């Protein structure tokens, strides 16, 4: 009888361990992607259809109902099924057009997350204190106006909206310190979106390349909780402008279907690698590293 009881206890303990391991393998990882229009194209894997554009004039929620499921969400759903994971990804326009204003340059993240940090939203936009309570991974980006960088002024001003290399660097250094104060959260930062040649001066384009190179080679520190996804390099392929074959048109710097499809998959691969391997298995653009 005692042997039977012992066997029963061992079997029960083994089943509990198996159950716990299964539960651990399916722990939810909540990811949020903060973006504007360029990010929306990558999120969906394609530029918005005419139906989506019309629906968005009614409401963002209505547009979600009539549009196809975003490709980035599909990638995660398929990955979860195959790998018994529970990763969820959602998106948010950030900052919204009202009341904050449709700008997501370095100053705007600095303004909301550093200058106005705290447990209350700033102009209805969530601070990092709010976002980090709900999400383990926070992804954010700049749209292409970020690349219209002007000459430095005599004195750099971290609190200035003036778009210059010196101001951007001060704001980014402050943002890095802020993100480091949430060590349990992983942050994925896009390099800024490039522009077509017709919409930017050569001087601005060179300054943009200078800034994004600084972000990837100096600002980004090893072994911390901040990771880079290098959209600028994907869009320019070594040049200074969004390549014509990747642009919606020669006068429109939004990604076209070709770039959107390519970028969405590379972003997905980069996110998964960051979540599971701290980004060690992929390059900054998301390609698998070669041994």
Secondary structure, 3 states (H helix, E strand, C coil): CHHHHHHHHHHHHHHHHHHHHHHHHCCEEEEEEEECHHHHHHHHCCCCCHHHHHHHHHCHHHHHHHCCCCHHHHHHHHHHHHHCCEEEEEEEECCCCCCCCCCCCHHHHHHHHHHCCCCCCECCECCHHHHHHHCCEEEECCCHHHHCCECCCCCCCCCCCCCEHHHHHHHHHHHHHHHHCCCCCEEEEECCCCCCHHHCCHHHHHHHHHHHHHHHHHHCCCCCCEEEECHHHHHHCCCCCCCHHHEEECCEEEECHHHHHHHHHHHHHHHHHHHHHCCCCECCCCCECCC
